[in-house]
């Protein structure tokens, strides 16, 4: 009941304005003597782990800089010959793509073609596997490459900015296919495809890509922006892919000829670089 009331309240609030405001606030400079106190306070409230940060807390001039912090070297080793988790997250859903359908929550399905913004692209993933990975405000906010290959395209799809927490997943129809998102198309060495889809949310300032500053969510030009890369952007497993400016969700979809995501239990936690699947032969 509380979750439904929250969604009802958000339905009448200007979610994009709120998110722009949150982004502006998060980029306000913090006086150096106060930075450690502010970042430790945030960490206590949300359960973040400041001890993992690559830099001393005083070196992060804004909350946004701390949200998007890198980690100390070696904290997230990358598994060999595997599809790896692109994020630190909680598993929200896992399954097989059947008849263009992905499970959002019990009793709620949605269309893969709607998520990707393309029926042709969605058809490549029929019979493949997918996982929904939810990042809370406590998590490391950077996104990494799940498998070596070539990024051939990235598409920004404007939309709503509903929350992506448990209440929203249970109560907002087609949540991931109506929220703002970026579809990153990754061609693996085997010729298969991985779609990495960072989904925007309420109070997420922006979602940005590491390889293309021009593509990001919460853009002021609210129209589809599709970019193809020629030559493609070559990436290795574990490379930086992008980051959220607060928590959100990544939907990862794997075509049958790229390999298979392992069975993941909803509620389980995964970490960047951890094996979550097996690539096709020749695709590692």
N, C-alpha and C positions, 0 to 999 in steps of 0.2 A: 504493500500500500504506500509506504513512504517513497519507494522508488518511482511509482506512478505519479505521485504528487510532485516529485522533483522534476520529472519530465514535463508534466503539465505546466509548471512554473517556467521552465526554460523555453517552452513553446511560445511564450509571449514576450520573452526578453530578447534584446538584440545581440545574438551570440557572436556575430562577427565583430561588432563594436566592442564587446567585452573582451574578445580575444586580442584585438588590436591594442586595447588598453592594457591588458596583461603584458603583452609584448613590450609596450612602451615602458611600463613600470619596471620590468625585469632588466631593461637596458640602462636604467638610471645609475650613474656612477655612485659608488659607496666610498666615503672617505676611508683612506687606508687604515686608520686606527680602529675602524668599526668592522672591517671586512670579516675578520676571523669570528667575531661575535655573531654577525648576521648569518654567515654560512653555517656555523655550528648550530645556531638556533633553528635554521631551516632543516638541518639534518636531524635534529632531535624531534621536531614536529612530524617529519615525513618518513623517518627511518633510513635516510641516506647514509652512505659510508664515506665520510670525508677522508678517512685514513687511506682510501684507495686512490685519491686524487694525485695526479702527476706532479702538481705544484703545491707549495704551501698555500693555505687558504688566503693569506694576505695578497697573493698574486692574482686573485680573481677580482677584477674591478667592479663587476656587476653580478646580480643574481643569475643573469643569463649566461655569463661566462662560467659560473659555477655549475649551472644546470648542464651545460654542454662540455664539461671538463673531459679531458682524456684521462687515462689511467696510468698508473706506474707500469713500466715495462715488465712483461712476464706474468701479469695477473690473469690474463685470459689466453692461455696457450691454445693454438689452433690445431685441431685434430687432423691427422694425415688421412688422405684418401677418403674423404667424407664430405657430405653436405653438412655444414655446420650452422648453428644458430646465429642469425644475424644480429641478435639483440639479447640483452639480459631481460628476461620477461617471465610471465606466468602464462602457461598454455591455456587458451580460452576454448579452442576447439581443434579437432583433428579429424581427418576423414579422407575419403576418396571422391574425386569429382565424378559425379554420375548425372547424366542428363542435364548438364549445365548448372548443377545445384551444389551449393555449399551450405553447411549447417552454421547458423549464427548462434543459436541457443536451443534448448529443448523446445520443440514446437515452432521454431522460427528458422526458415530456410531463406536463401537469397540466390540470385543469379550471378554466376561467374562473369557472364558477358556484360551484365550491368556494372559489376565491380571494375572490370578492365576497360569498359567503354568500347568494346569491340567484340562482335560475334565471331569474326574471323580469328582473332587472337585467342578467344576462349576455346574455340574448337581444337586448338593445338593441345589443350590440357585435358581433354576428355579422357577419363580413365586414369588420370594421374592422382597425385596426393596433395594435400594442403594442410597448413597449420595456421592458426590464429594466435598471435603472440602479443600479450598485453603488457605494456610498460606502465608501472605505477610511478608516482612522483619520487619514490625512493630509489628507483633504478637508474643505472648508467644509461644516458640518453642517446648514445651514438649507435648508428646502424652500420653493420659491416657486410662484406660480400660473402654469401653463403657457399659459393663454389666458383672456382676459376672459370673464366670465359671472356666474352666480349659483350659489353653493353651496346646494344644497337639502337635503342630508343628510350625516351622518357616522356611521359605525358602527364601534364597537370590537368586534373578534372575538378572544376569548382563544384561546390555543393554546400550542404549544411555543416554546422559545427556542433553536433550533439556530443555529449560526453561519450566515452567508450568504456565506462566502468560496467560493473555487473548489472546495475539497475537499468542502464541504457540498453545494454545488450538484450536484456529480457523484455524491454518495453517499447523499443523503437524499431519498427519494421524496416527491414533492408538497411540496417544502420551503416554497414561498411560500404554499401553501394550508393548511399545518399550523402554521406559525409565527403568533405574535400579529401583528395588523395593524389598521390603521384604513382603512376604505374611505370616501374623500371623493367625493361625487357632485357633479360640476360641470356645470351646464347652460349651453351656450354661446349666444351671440346668435343663431346660426342655428337653434337648437333641438336641436342634437346634444348628445352627452354625452362628457365626459372623466371617467374614473375615475382618481384619484390614490391609490395604495395604498402608504403607508409600511409596511414590514414590520419588525417587531422582530427582535432577535437576541440571542445570548448576550453578556452584558456591556454591553448597551445599557441604561442606567439607565431611560429612558423615551423614548417618542416623543410629542411634544406638538403640539397645534394652536394656531395663532396666534389663531384666532377663537373658540375654545371651550375654556376651561381644564378643563372637566369630562370631556373625552374624551382619554384617553391610554392607552398600552400599559403592560404590567407592572402593571396595577391589582390591588389586593388583592381586589376583588370580581371573581372570574373568571367572568363571565357576559357574554353579548352585550349591549351597550348601544347602542341606535340612537336618534339624535336627528334630527328633522326641523326645518327652519328656516322659519318663517312670520312675517315675510317672509324670503325667502332672503337670504343674505349676499352682497352685491354685491362683486366683486373685479375688479381689472384685471391684465393680464398683467404678471408680475414682482412682484406684491405678495407679502408674507410669507404663507406657508401653515402653516408649522410648523417643527419642528426635531427632530433626533435628538440624544440625549445620548450620543453616540459614533457610530461608523459603522454603516451598514446598507444597505438596498435600497429603492428605489421602483419599483413596477410602474406604468407609465402605459399606459392603454388608451383608444383613441379610436374612437368610433362612426363609421360611414361618413358620416353626415350632419353630423358635426362637422368633418370634414376628414380628413387622412391624415398619419401620421408618416412622414418621409422614410426611405429605406433607410439603416439604421445598421449599421456593421460591428462585430461583437463584438470587444472589446479596444480600441476607439477611446475617446477621452476626450471628454466634453462639459462645458460650463460653463453655469452659470445664465444665462438670458437669451439664449443662443445658439439660433438657429433649428434646430429638429429636425423641422419639419413645416409643412404648409400648412393653414390653416383653410378650412372651406367658405365659399362666397360669402356675405357678410353675417355671418360669424362671427368676423372679426378684432377 
